[in-house]
Amino acid sequence: MPDFDIEKELLLNGCEYIAGIDEAGRGSLAGPLSVSMVVFPKDLILDTPSDFKCINDSKKLTSSCREKVFDYIKSRAFSCEHVFIDHQIIDSVNVNQATRLAIQKLIDNTRIKPDHLLIDGNFSFKFEIPSSAVKKGDSKSFSIAAASIIAKVIRDKEMTALSAVYSNYGFDRNMGYGTKDHMEALRVHGLCPVHRISYAPCRK
């Protein structure tokens, strides 16, 4: 289970606003990359409510549970930001650089400038704000886990909407990932306008 241990150490080192950042849709064959940044209040980090145990890696929660936790996070977060990076940009610059662009947009657009960024993964991005890459961060940090849930819930809604437009691909079920049914749909129908043509299954 995640906790606030990393955040507490940063608070002891003089930070006040600590942002957890995570994405959804990195490995998807279609649709946008979804990236979120969540900042929890200092007082909440130091005295964490017991019901925070509902926040976990988004992949470990059911869809209905993510929806409930989404609302809980929004009610408790000091700041909760989100951006999409279009599939065409992913094709143009690659998904790693798309992630960097998304984080920079979050920094530029947030009303609260964080003192430190906790970024899920092993990225070596450099920003004007100090940052730490946290491997499997969504299972270690409440801030990152919360960002993973926000990113996932918003992206799932977007993919469900895209499914109504491109009904042959089952985006409301597979969220654009390369499931057996999605791969068969690609074979039968070819690409649709929101597929990532730089990804190998689509490129073929």
PAKERO-301497 format. One record per residue (C-alpha): residue in three letters; x, y, z negated. Coordinates in steps of 0.2 Angstrom, whole numbers, plus 5000, padded with zeros to 4 digits. Each point is the difference from the previous one (the first is absolute). Example, Ala and Ser with C-alpha at 12.3 -4.5 7.8 and 13.67 -1.06 7.14 Angstrom:
ALA506249784961SER500650175003
//
This chain:
MET500050005000PRO500650185003ASP500350124986PHE500750184998ASP501749954994ILE500950085015GLU499050164998LYS500350014982GLU501949995003LEU499850145012LEU499050114988LEU501449974987ASN501250075013GLY499150165002CYS498749965014GLU498250064998TYR499149955016ILE500549825007ALA499249945016GLY499749825005ILE500049985019ASP499449845009GLU499349965017ALA498849885008GLY500049945018ARG501849985003GLY499949835008SER498350035009LEU500049985019ALA498750145001GLY499450164992PRO500950134990LEU501349994986SER499250064984VAL501150084986SER499550064983MET500850104986VAL499349994982VAL500550114985PHE499449954983PRO500050134985LYS501449994989ASP498949984984LEU499249855009ILE501749925004LEU500650024982ASP498449934992THR499349885013PRO498149954999SER499849814998ASP498850005015PHE501550055011LYS500349815002CYS498750015014ILE501350085011ASN501149875009ASP500849975017SER498650025012LYS500349845008LYS499649914984LEU498350084998THR498449955010SER499250135011SER498650044988CYS501250024985ARG501150125011GLU498550115003LYS499650014981VAL501850034995PHE500250135014ASP498650104992TYR500949984983ILE501750065006LYS499250155008SER499250044983ARG501649984990ALA501350075012PHE500750174999SER500350005019CYS499549885013GLU500550035018HIS499949905017VAL500550015018PHE499849895015ILE501449985013ASP499349965017HIS500449845009GLN500850105015ILE501250084988ILE500549834993ASP500349945018SER501050165003VAL501250004985ASN499849834992VAL499049964983ASN501550054989GLN500150175007ALA498150015000THR500149974981ARG501350134998LEU498950135010ALA498549954989ILE500950034984GLN500650175006LYS498350055004LEU499449954983ILE501450104992ASP499550155011ASN498249994997THR499849964982ARG499450134988ILE501249934986LYS501849995005PRO500749844992ASP501750004990HIS500349825006LEU499349885013LEU499949814997ILE499949925017ASP499549825002GLY501349905010ASN501850015003PHE500050165010SER501550125000PHE499150165005LYS500650174994PHE498850144996GLU500150174991ILE499349914985PRO501049864991SER499449835004SER500249824995ALA499649845011VAL499249874989LYS499949825007LYS498349924997GLY499650174992ASP498149965001SER500349864987LYS501150114989SER499350184999PHE498250054997SER500450165011ILE500549905015ALA498649874997ALA498750135000ALA500750085016SER499949825008ILE498249994995ILE499650185007ALA500949965016LYS499249835003VAL498250054996ILE500150155011ARG500849905014ASP498749864999LYS498650135002GLU500950075016MET500249825007THR498249964997ALA499550165009LEU501249955015SER499249835000ALA498450085005VAL500850085015TYR501149855005SER498949864995ASN501049865009TYR501449994987GLY499249984983PHE500950154992ASP498750004986ARG500649834995ASN501949995004MET500450194998GLY501049995016TYR501249864994GLY500549865011THR498749874994LYS499649855011ASP498450085006HIS500850165004MET501449925010GLU498749915010ALA499150165003LEU501650085006ARG500249855012VAL498250015007HIS499750195000GLY501850075000LEU500450164991CYS498850144994PRO500550184998VAL500549994982HIS501249855001ARG501850034996ILE500949965017SER501750004992TYR499649854989ALA500549835007PRO498349915002CYS499350165009ARG501550025010LYS499949835007
//
